[in-house]
Amino acid sequence: MLQSYFKSTDNRVTDEQHKKIVAMNAALEVLKASASAQTAWAGSDKVQHDLQHAAQEVASLANAIRTYMDAK
């Protein structure tokens, strides 16, 4: 997923927009894996908690991924 992070191959978006899209996709994959992980929480309470937490933190996680990738 992050192999094509730096350059857009789609003429419809700039390289900066492409970076945002890739970072957000990576953040969503992390959150999806977290939500589907087996934990002590069970049932709809876990799903509701995970969705609320994901909604609050997805932008922060995407920004952290961008910051890390831009530093490399």
KEDRENDO-788454 format. One record per atom (N, C-alpha, C, CB): residue number from 0; y, z, x. Coordinates in nm, 3 decimals. Glycine has a CB too. Layout:
N
   paro         v         w         u
    NUM         Y         Z         X
...
//
This chain:
72
   paro         v         w         u
      0    -0.119     0.000     0.081
      0     0.000     0.000     0.000
      0     0.126     0.000     0.086
      0    -0.001     0.119    -0.093
      1     0.126     0.078     0.190
      1     0.247     0.090     0.272
      1     0.253    -0.012     0.385
      1     0.256     0.229     0.329
      2     0.151    -0.099     0.396
      2     0.151    -0.201     0.501
      2     0.272    -0.294     0.487
      2     0.022    -0.281     0.497
      3     0.309    -0.326     0.366
      3     0.420    -0.420     0.343
      3     0.547    -0.346     0.303
      3     0.382    -0.522     0.235
      4     0.568    -0.230     0.359
      4     0.679    -0.145     0.319
      4     0.816    -0.204     0.354
      4     0.666    -0.010     0.384
      5     0.831    -0.257     0.473
      5     0.964    -0.287     0.525
      5     1.026    -0.416     0.474
      5     0.958    -0.292     0.671
      6     0.949    -0.517     0.443
      6     1.006    -0.647     0.404
      6     0.955    -0.690     0.267
      6     0.973    -0.755     0.508
      7     1.047    -0.736     0.186
      7     1.012    -0.789     0.055
      7     0.961    -0.932     0.071
      7     1.133    -0.783    -0.042
      8     0.853    -0.963     0.003
      8     0.805    -1.102     0.001
      8     0.838    -1.166    -0.134
      8     0.652    -1.107     0.028
      9     0.914    -1.094    -0.214
      9     0.953    -1.139    -0.347
      9     1.103    -1.167    -0.345
      9     0.916    -1.034    -0.457
     10     1.142    -1.288    -0.368
     10     1.284    -1.325    -0.362
     10     1.368    -1.263    -0.473
     10     1.297    -1.474    -0.367
     11     1.303    -1.197    -0.569
     11     1.378    -1.137    -0.679
     11     1.435    -1.000    -0.643
     11     1.288    -1.123    -0.800
     12     1.388    -0.938    -0.535
     12     1.437    -0.805    -0.497
     12     1.477    -0.804    -0.350
     12     1.330    -0.697    -0.524
     13     1.573    -0.719    -0.317
     13     1.615    -0.704    -0.178
     13     1.512    -0.618    -0.103
     13     1.757    -0.640    -0.168
     14     1.525    -0.615     0.029
     14     1.436    -0.529     0.108
     14     1.453    -0.382     0.068
     14     1.465    -0.547     0.259
     15     1.577    -0.340     0.042
     15     1.601    -0.200     0.001
     15     1.538    -0.170    -0.134
     15     1.752    -0.171    -0.004
     16     1.549    -0.260    -0.230
     16     1.485    -0.242    -0.360
     16     1.334    -0.239    -0.344
     16     1.526    -0.353    -0.457
     17     1.282    -0.324    -0.257
     17     1.139    -0.329    -0.231
     17     1.090    -0.195    -0.175
     17     1.105    -0.442    -0.134
     18     1.165    -0.138    -0.082
     18     1.128    -0.008    -0.025
     18     1.121     0.099    -0.134
     18     1.229     0.034     0.085
     19     1.217     0.098    -0.225
     19     1.218     0.196    -0.333
     19     1.095     0.179    -0.422
     19     1.345     0.182    -0.417
     20     1.061     0.054    -0.452
     20     0.946     0.026    -0.538
     20     0.817     0.072    -0.470
     20     0.939    -0.125    -0.570
     21     0.801     0.040    -0.343
     21     0.679     0.078    -0.271
     21     0.669     0.231    -0.262
     21     0.678     0.016    -0.129
     22     0.779     0.298    -0.232
     22     0.778     0.444    -0.223
     22     0.746     0.508    -0.358
     22     0.913     0.497    -0.170
     23     0.801     0.453    -0.465
     23     0.773     0.508    -0.598
     23     0.627     0.484    -0.635
     23     0.865     0.444    -0.703
     24     0.573     0.367    -0.603
     24     0.432     0.342    -0.630
     24     0.343     0.439    -0.553
     24     0.395     0.198    -0.593
     25     0.378     0.467    -0.427
     25     0.301     0.563    -0.348
     25     0.309     0.702    -0.409
     25     0.352     0.566    -0.202
     26     0.429     0.742    -0.453
     26     0.445     0.873    -0.517
     26     0.363     0.883    -0.645
     26     0.594     0.900    -0.547
     27     0.363     0.777    -0.724
     27     0.285     0.776    -0.847
     27     0.136     0.784    -0.819
     27     0.316     0.651    -0.929
     28     0.089     0.720    -0.713
     28    -0.053     0.729    -0.676
     28    -0.091     0.871    -0.636
     28    -0.084     0.633    -0.561
     29    -0.003     0.938    -0.561
     29    -0.027     1.077    -0.522
     29    -0.033     1.165    -0.645
     29     0.082     1.128    -0.426
     30     0.062     1.148    -0.736
     30     0.064     1.229    -0.858
     30    -0.056     1.200    -0.946
     30     0.193     1.204    -0.935
     31    -0.097     1.074    -0.953
     31    -0.215     1.039    -1.033
     31    -0.340     1.105    -0.977
     31    -0.234     0.886    -1.037
     32    -0.354     1.106    -0.845
     32    -0.469     1.171    -0.782
     32    -0.465     1.321    -0.807
     32    -0.473     1.141    -0.631
     33    -0.347     1.379    -0.799
     33    -0.332     1.522    -0.823
     33    -0.369     1.558    -0.966
     33    -0.189     1.566    -0.792
     34    -0.321     1.478    -1.061
     34    -0.348     1.506    -1.202
     34    -0.495     1.493    -1.236
     34    -0.266     1.413    -1.290
     35    -0.566     1.405    -1.168
     35    -0.708     1.384    -1.199
     35    -0.799     1.476    -1.119
     35    -0.746     1.240    -1.172
     36    -0.742     1.555    -1.028
     36    -0.823     1.645    -0.945
     36    -0.877     1.761    -1.029
     36    -0.741     1.700    -0.827
     37    -0.996     1.803    -0.994
     37    -1.058     1.918    -1.058
     37    -0.991     2.045    -1.007
     37    -1.211     1.922    -1.032
     38    -0.944     2.128    -1.099
     38    -0.882     2.255    -1.060
     38    -0.929     2.364    -1.155
     38    -0.726     2.244    -1.061
     39    -0.875     2.482    -1.135
     39    -0.908     2.594    -1.225
     39    -0.850     2.572    -1.364
     39    -0.857     2.727    -1.166
     40    -0.742     2.493    -1.372
     40    -0.685     2.460    -1.503
     40    -0.780     2.368    -1.576
     40    -0.543     2.395    -1.488
     41    -0.784     2.380    -1.704
     41    -0.875     2.293    -1.780
     41    -0.805     2.240    -1.905
     41    -1.005     2.369    -1.819
     42    -0.854     2.128    -1.952
     42    -0.812     2.074    -2.080
     42    -0.670     2.023    -2.084
     42    -0.828     2.175    -2.184
     43    -0.614     2.023    -2.204
     43    -0.482     1.964    -2.225
     43    -0.372     2.045    -2.156
     43    -0.453     1.954    -2.374
     44    -0.394     2.173    -2.132
     44    -0.294     2.253    -2.061
     44    -0.271     2.197    -1.922
     44    -0.336     2.400    -2.052
     45    -0.378     2.158    -1.852
     45    -0.366     2.102    -1.718
     45    -0.291     1.969    -1.723
     45    -0.505     2.082    -1.654
     46    -0.325     1.885    -1.817
     46    -0.259     1.754    -1.829
     46    -0.111     1.773    -1.858
     46    -0.325     1.670    -1.939
     47    -0.079     1.862    -1.952
     47     0.061     1.885    -1.986
     47     0.136     1.941    -1.866
     47     0.072     1.981    -2.105
     48     0.079     2.037    -1.797
     48     0.143     2.094    -1.678
     48     0.163     1.988    -1.571
     48     0.058     2.210    -1.622
     49     0.061     1.908    -1.544
     49     0.071     1.804    -1.441
     49     0.178     1.700    -1.477
     49    -0.064     1.735    -1.422
     50     0.184     1.661    -1.603
     50     0.284     1.562    -1.645
     50     0.425     1.618    -1.633
     50     0.257     1.518    -1.789
     51     0.445     1.743    -1.672
     51     0.577     1.804    -1.660
     51     0.619     1.816    -1.514
     51     0.579     1.943    -1.727
     52     0.526     1.860    -1.431
     52     0.557     1.874    -1.289
     52     0.584     1.737    -1.225
     52     0.441     1.945    -1.216
     53     0.504     1.639    -1.260
     53     0.522     1.504    -1.206
     53     0.660     1.449    -1.244
     53     0.411     1.409    -1.255
     54     0.699     1.467    -1.368
     54     0.829     1.418    -1.413
     54     0.943     1.482    -1.336
     54     0.846     1.443    -1.562
     55     0.927     1.608    -1.300
     55     1.031     1.679    -1.227
     55     1.036     1.641    -1.080
     55     1.010     1.828    -1.240
     56     0.922     1.606    -1.023
     56     0.913     1.591    -0.878
     56     0.892     1.449    -0.826
     56     0.804     1.674    -0.829
     57     0.870     1.350    -0.912
     57     0.837     1.216    -0.865
     57     0.948     1.157    -0.779
     57     0.809     1.125    -0.983
     58     1.073     1.177    -0.815
     58     1.184     1.122    -0.737
     58     1.191     1.188    -0.599
     58     1.318     1.140    -0.812
     59     1.172     1.319    -0.595
     59     1.173     1.390    -0.466
     59     1.061     1.342    -0.376
     59     1.161     1.542    -0.489
     60     0.944     1.323    -0.433
     60     0.830     1.276    -0.354
     60     0.855     1.134    -0.303
     60     0.701     1.281    -0.437
     61     0.907     1.046    -0.388
     61     0.937     0.909    -0.346
     61     1.042     0.909    -0.234
     61     0.987     0.826    -0.465
     62     1.144     0.993    -0.247
     62     1.247     1.002    -0.142
     62     1.189     1.054    -0.012
     62     1.361     1.094    -0.187
     63     1.099     1.150    -0.019
     63     1.035     1.202     0.102
     63     0.951     1.094     0.170
     63     0.947     1.324     0.069
     64     0.881     1.014     0.092
     64     0.801     0.904     0.147
     64     0.893     0.802     0.214
     64     0.716     0.836     0.036
     65     1.003     0.767     0.150
     65     1.100     0.671     0.209
     65     1.157     0.725     0.338
     65     1.213     0.641     0.112
     66     1.195     0.850     0.339
     66     1.253     0.912     0.458
     66     1.154     0.907     0.574
     66     1.296     1.057     0.430
     67     1.029     0.941     0.545
     67     0.925     0.940     0.647
     67     0.902     0.798     0.699
     67     0.794     0.998     0.591
     68     0.888     0.702     0.608
     68     0.860     0.565     0.649
     68     0.978     0.504     0.726
     68     0.827     0.479     0.526
     69     1.100     0.534     0.685
     69     1.217     0.480     0.754
     69     1.231     0.537     0.895
     69     1.343     0.508     0.674
     70     1.176     0.656     0.918
     70     1.185     0.719     1.050
     70     1.083     0.660     1.147
     70     1.164     0.869     1.038
     71     0.984     0.592     1.096
     71     0.877     0.536     1.182
     71     0.918     0.406     1.243
     71     0.749     0.516     1.104
//
